[in-house]
Amino acid sequence: MATADEQIRVSERIKERLEHRRREGESYNDVLERLIADTTESDFDDGFGVLSEEQGEWIRTKRAKARDERADRAERLGDR
C-alpha cells in the first residue's frame, strides 16, 4: 500500500458506502481504484460480494415474503 499523496473530502454517507465495499486489507484508495476499474470493464462477477451476509439474508427474506404474498393474492383472486 502506498502512502497518501493527497487528501480528498467525502461525506459521511460516501465514507460508509466505501466502507461497505472494502475488502479485508484494502485501503480506501484500493477500493476507489477497484470501483473505478469496475466502471470501465464489465464482468459477470460485478456486484457479487458487495452485500454483507446480513444484508443478503434481509433481501432473501423480503423476496420470499413478497413471493408468498403474491401467491396468496393470486389464489384469493382465483376464488372469486
C-alpha distances in whole Angstrom, upper triangle without the diagonal:
4,7,9,12,14,15,17,20,21,24,23,25,22,19,21,21,17,17,19,17,14,14,13,10,9,8,10,9,8,12,13,12,14,17,17,17,20,22,23,23,25,25,27,25,24,24,24,22,22,25,25,28,30,29,30,33,34,34,36,39,40,40,42,44,45,46,48,50,50,52,54,55,56,58,60,60,62,64,66
4,6,9,11,13,16,19,20,23,24,25,22,20,22,22,18,19,21,19,16,17,16,13,11,9,11,9,10,13,14,13,15,18,18,18,21,23,23,24,27,27,29,27,26,26,27,25,24,27,27,30,32,32,33,36,37,37,39,41,42,42,45,47,47,48,51,52,52,54,56,57,58,60,62,62,64,67,68
4,6,9,11,14,17,19,22,22,24,21,19,22,22,19,19,22,21,18,19,18,15,13,10,12,10,12,15,15,15,17,19,19,20,23,25,25,27,29,30,32,30,28,28,29,27,26,28,29,32,33,33,34,37,38,38,40,42,43,44,46,48,48,50,52,53,54,56,58,58,59,62,63,64,65,68,69
4,6,7,10,13,15,19,20,22,19,17,20,20,17,18,21,20,17,19,19,16,14,10,10,9,11,14,13,14,17,18,18,20,22,23,24,26,28,29,32,29,27,27,28,27,25,28,28,31,33,32,33,36,37,37,39,42,42,42,45,47,47,48,51,52,52,54,56,57,58,60,62,62,64,66,68
4,7,10,14,16,20,21,23,20,19,22,22,19,20,24,22,20,22,22,19,17,14,13,11,14,16,15,15,18,20,19,20,23,24,24,27,29,31,33,31,29,29,31,29,28,30,31,35,36,35,36,39,39,39,42,44,44,45,48,49,49,51,53,54,54,57,59,59,60,63,64,64,66,68,69
4,7,10,13,17,19,21,18,16,20,20,18,19,22,21,20,22,23,20,17,14,12,11,14,16,14,15,18,19,17,20,22,23,24,26,29,30,33,31,28,28,30,29,27,29,30,34,35,33,35,38,38,38,41,43,42,43,46,47,47,49,52,52,52,55,57,57,58,61,62,62,64,66,67
4,7,10,13,15,17,15,13,17,18,15,17,20,20,18,21,22,20,17,13,11,10,14,15,13,15,18,18,17,20,22,22,24,27,29,30,33,30,28,27,29,27,25,27,28,32,32,31,33,36,36,36,39,40,40,41,44,45,45,47,49,49,50,53,54,54,56,58,59,59,62,64,65
4,7,10,13,14,12,11,15,15,13,15,19,18,17,20,22,20,17,14,11,11,14,14,12,14,17,16,16,19,21,20,22,25,27,29,31,29,26,25,27,26,23,25,27,30,31,29,31,34,33,33,36,38,37,38,42,42,42,44,47,47,47,50,51,51,53,55,56,56,59,61,62
4,7,9,12,10,9,13,14,13,15,18,18,18,21,23,22,19,15,12,13,16,15,13,16,19,17,17,21,22,21,24,26,28,30,32,30,26,25,27,26,23,24,26,29,29,27,30,33,32,32,35,36,35,37,40,40,40,42,45,45,45,48,50,49,51,54,54,54,57,59,60
4,7,8,6,6,10,11,10,12,15,15,16,19,21,21,18,15,11,13,16,14,12,16,17,15,16,20,20,20,22,25,26,27,29,27,24,22,25,23,20,21,22,26,26,24,26,29,28,28,31,33,32,33,36,37,36,39,41,41,41,44,46,45,47,50,50,51,53,55,56
4,5,5,6,9,10,11,12,14,16,17,20,22,22,20,17,14,16,18,16,15,18,20,17,18,22,22,21,24,27,27,29,30,28,25,23,25,23,20,21,22,25,24,22,25,28,26,26,30,31,30,31,34,35,34,37,39,38,39,42,44,43,45,48,48,48,51,53,53
4,6,5,6,9,10,10,12,14,15,19,21,21,19,17,13,16,18,16,16,19,20,18,20,23,23,23,26,28,28,29,30,28,25,22,24,22,19,19,19,23,22,20,23,25,24,24,28,29,28,30,33,33,32,35,37,37,38,41,42,42,44,46,47,47,50,52,52
4,5,5,6,9,10,11,13,14,18,20,21,19,17,14,17,18,15,15,19,19,17,18,22,21,20,24,26,26,27,27,25,22,19,21,20,16,16,17,21,20,17,20,23,21,21,25,26,24,26,29,29,29,32,34,33,34,37,38,38,40,43,43,44,46,48,49
4,5,5,6,8,10,11,12,16,19,19,16,15,11,13,15,12,11,15,16,13,15,18,17,17,20,22,23,24,25,23,19,17,20,18,15,16,17,21,20,18,21,23,22,22,25,27,26,27,30,31,30,33,35,35,36,38,40,40,41,44,45,45,47,50,50
4,5,5,6,9,10,10,14,16,16,14,12,9,12,14,11,11,15,15,14,16,19,18,19,22,24,24,25,26,23,20,18,20,18,15,16,16,20,20,18,21,24,23,23,26,27,27,28,31,32,32,34,37,37,37,40,42,42,43,46,47,47,49,52,52
4,5,5,6,9,10,13,15,17,14,13,11,14,15,12,13,17,16,15,17,20,19,20,23,24,24,24,25,22,20,17,18,16,13,13,13,17,16,15,18,20,19,20,23,24,23,25,28,28,29,31,33,33,34,37,38,38,40,43,43,44,46,48,49
4,5,5,7,9,12,15,17,14,14,11,14,14,11,11,15,14,12,14,17,16,16,20,21,21,21,22,19,16,13,15,14,10,11,12,16,16,13,16,19,18,18,21,23,22,23,26,27,27,29,32,32,32,35,37,37,38,41,42,42,44,47,48
4,5,5,6,10,13,14,11,10,7,10,10,7,8,11,11,9,12,15,14,15,18,19,20,20,21,18,16,14,15,13,10,12,13,17,17,16,18,21,20,20,23,25,25,26,29,30,30,32,34,35,35,38,40,40,41,44,45,45,47,50,51
4,5,5,9,11,12,10,9,8,11,11,9,11,14,13,12,15,18,17,18,21,22,22,22,23,19,17,15,16,13,10,11,11,15,16,14,17,19,19,20,23,24,24,26,28,29,30,32,34,35,36,38,39,40,42,44,45,46,48,50,51
4,6,8,11,13,11,12,11,14,13,10,12,15,13,12,16,18,16,18,21,21,21,20,20,17,15,12,13,10,7,8,8,12,12,11,13,16,16,16,19,21,21,22,25,26,26,28,30,31,32,34,36,37,38,40,41,42,44,46,48
4,6,10,12,10,11,9,12,10,7,9,12,10,9,13,14,12,14,18,18,17,17,17,14,12,10,11,8,6,8,9,13,14,13,14,17,18,17,20,22,22,23,26,27,27,29,32,32,33,35,37,38,39,41,43,43,45,47,49
4,7,8,6,7,7,10,8,6,9,11,10,10,14,15,14,16,19,19,19,18,19,16,14,13,13,10,9,11,11,14,16,15,17,20,20,21,23,25,25,26,29,30,31,32,35,36,36,38,40,41,42,44,46,47,48,51,52
4,6,5,9,10,12,9,8,12,13,10,12,15,15,15,18,20,19,19,18,19,15,14,13,12,9,9,11,11,14,16,16,17,19,21,21,23,25,26,27,29,31,31,32,35,36,37,39,41,42,43,45,47,47,49,51,53
4,6,9,11,13,11,11,14,15,13,15,18,18,18,21,23,23,23,21,22,18,18,17,15,12,13,14,13,15,17,18,19,21,23,23,25,27,28,29,31,33,34,35,37,39,40,41,43,44,45,47,49,50,51,53,55
4,7,10,11,9,10,14,14,13,16,18,18,19,22,23,23,24,23,24,20,20,19,18,15,15,17,16,19,21,21,22,25,26,27,28,31,32,33,34,36,37,38,41,42,43,45,47,48,49,51,52,53,55,57,59
4,7,8,6,7,10,10,10,12,15,15,16,18,20,20,21,20,22,19,18,17,17,14,14,16,16,19,21,21,22,25,26,26,28,30,31,32,34,36,36,38,40,41,42,44,46,47,48,50,52,52,54,56,58
4,5,5,6,9,10,11,12,14,15,17,19,21,21,23,22,24,21,20,19,19,17,16,18,18,21,23,23,24,27,28,28,30,32,33,34,36,38,38,39,42,43,44,46,48,48,49,52,53,54,56,58,59
4,5,5,6,9,10,10,12,14,15,17,19,20,22,22,24,21,19,18,19,17,15,17,18,21,23,22,23,26,27,27,29,31,31,32,35,36,36,38,41,41,42,44,46,47,48,50,52,52,54,56,58
4,5,5,6,9,10,10,12,14,16,17,19,21,21,24,21,19,19,20,18,17,20,21,24,26,24,26,29,29,29,32,34,34,34,37,39,39,40,43,44,44,46,48,49,50,52,54,54,56,58,60
4,5,5,6,9,10,11,12,14,16,17,18,18,21,18,16,16,17,16,15,18,19,22,24,23,24,27,28,28,30,32,33,33,36,37,37,39,41,42,43,45,47,47,48,51,52,53,54,57,58
4,5,5,6,9,10,10,13,15,15,17,17,19,16,14,13,15,13,12,15,16,19,21,20,21,24,25,24,26,29,29,29,32,34,34,35,38,39,39,41,43,44,45,47,49,49,51,53,55
4,5,5,6,8,10,11,13,14,16,17,20,17,15,15,17,16,14,17,19,22,24,22,23,26,27,26,28,31,31,31,34,35,35,36,39,40,40,42,45,45,46,48,50,50,52,54,55
4,6,5,6,9,10,11,13,15,16,19,17,14,15,17,17,15,19,21,24,26,24,25,28,29,28,30,33,33,33,36,38,37,38,41,42,42,44,47,47,47,50,52,52,53,56,57
4,5,5,6,9,10,11,12,13,15,13,11,12,13,13,12,16,18,21,23,22,22,25,26,25,27,30,30,30,32,35,34,35,38,39,39,41,44,44,44,47,49,49,50,53,54
4,5,5,6,9,10,11,12,15,13,10,10,13,13,11,15,17,21,22,20,20,24,24,23,25,28,28,27,31,32,32,33,36,37,36,39,41,41,42,45,46,46,48,51,52
4,5,5,7,9,11,13,16,15,12,13,16,17,15,18,21,24,26,24,24,28,28,26,29,32,31,30,34,35,34,35,39,39,39,41,44,44,44,47,49,48,50,53,54
4,5,5,6,9,11,14,13,11,13,15,16,15,19,22,25,27,25,24,28,29,27,29,32,32,31,34,36,35,36,39,40,39,42,44,44,45,47,49,49,50,53,54
4,5,5,7,8,11,10,7,9,12,14,13,16,19,22,24,22,21,25,26,24,25,29,28,27,30,33,32,32,36,36,36,38,41,41,41,44,45,45,46,50,51
4,6,7,10,13,13,9,11,14,16,15,18,21,24,26,23,23,27,27,25,27,30,29,28,31,33,32,32,36,36,36,38,41,40,40,44,45,45,46,49,50
4,7,10,13,14,11,14,17,19,18,21,24,27,29,27,26,30,30,28,30,33,32,31,34,36,35,35,39,39,38,41,43,43,43,46,48,47,48,52,53
4,7,10,11,9,13,15,17,17,20,24,26,28,26,25,28,29,27,28,32,31,30,33,35,34,34,37,38,37,39,42,42,42,45,47,46,47,50,51
4,7,8,7,10,13,15,15,19,22,24,26,24,22,26,27,24,25,29,28,26,29,32,30,30,34,35,34,36,39,39,38,41,43,43,43,47,48
4,5,5,9,10,13,14,17,20,22,24,22,20,24,25,23,23,27,27,25,28,31,29,29,33,34,33,34,38,38,37,40,42,42,43,46,48
4,6,9,9,12,14,16,19,20,23,21,18,22,23,21,21,24,25,22,25,28,27,26,30,31,30,31,35,35,34,37,39,39,40,43,45
4,6,6,9,10,13,16,17,20,18,16,19,21,19,19,23,23,22,24,27,26,26,29,31,30,31,34,35,35,37,40,40,40,43,45
4,6,9,9,12,15,17,19,17,16,19,20,18,19,23,23,21,24,26,26,26,29,30,30,31,34,35,35,37,39,39,40,43,45
4,6,6,8,12,14,16,13,12,16,17,15,16,19,19,18,21,24,23,23,27,28,27,29,32,32,33,35,37,37,39,41,43
4,6,8,10,11,14,13,11,14,16,14,15,18,19,18,20,23,23,23,26,28,27,29,32,32,33,35,37,38,39,41,43
4,6,7,9,12,11,10,13,15,14,15,18,19,19,21,23,24,24,27,28,29,30,33,34,34,36,38,39,40,43,45
4,7,10,12,10,9,13,14,13,15,18,18,18,21,23,23,24,27,28,28,30,32,33,34,36,38,38,40,42,44
4,6,8,6,6,10,10,10,12,14,15,15,18,20,20,21,24,25,26,28,30,30,32,34,35,36,38,40,42
4,5,5,6,9,10,11,12,14,16,17,18,20,21,23,24,26,27,29,30,32,33,35,36,37,39,41,43
4,5,5,6,9,10,10,12,14,15,16,18,20,21,22,24,26,27,28,30,31,33,34,36,37,39,41
4,5,5,6,9,10,10,12,14,15,17,18,20,21,23,24,26,27,29,30,32,33,35,36,38,40
4,5,5,6,9,10,11,12,14,15,17,18,20,21,23,24,26,27,29,30,32,33,35,36,38
4,5,5,6,9,10,11,12,14,15,16,18,20,21,23,24,26,27,29,30,31,33,35,37
4,5,5,6,9,10,10,12,14,15,16,18,20,21,22,24,26,27,28,30,31,33,35
4,6,5,6,9,10,11,12,14,15,17,18,20,21,22,24,26,27,29,30,32,34
4,5,5,6,9,10,10,12,14,15,16,18,20,21,22,24,26,27,28,30,32
4,6,5,6,9,10,10,12,14,15,16,18,20,21,23,24,26,27,29,31
4,5,5,6,9,10,11,12,14,15,16,18,20,21,23,24,26,27,29
4,5,5,6,9,10,10,12,14,15,16,18,20,21,22,24,26,28
4,5,5,6,9,10,11,12,14,15,16,18,20,21,22,25,26
4,5,5,6,9,10,11,12,14,15,16,18,20,21,23,25
4,5,5,6,9,10,10,12,14,15,16,18,20,21,23
4,5,5,6,9,10,10,12,14,15,16,18,20,22
4,5,5,6,9,10,11,12,14,15,16,19,21
4,5,5,6,9,10,10,12,14,15,17,19
4,5,5,6,9,10,10,12,14,15,17
4,5,5,6,9,10,10,12,14,16
4,5,5,6,9,10,10,13,15
4,5,5,6,9,10,11,13
4,5,5,6,9,10,11
4,5,5,6,9,10
4,5,5,6,9
4,5,5,7
4,5,6
4,6
4
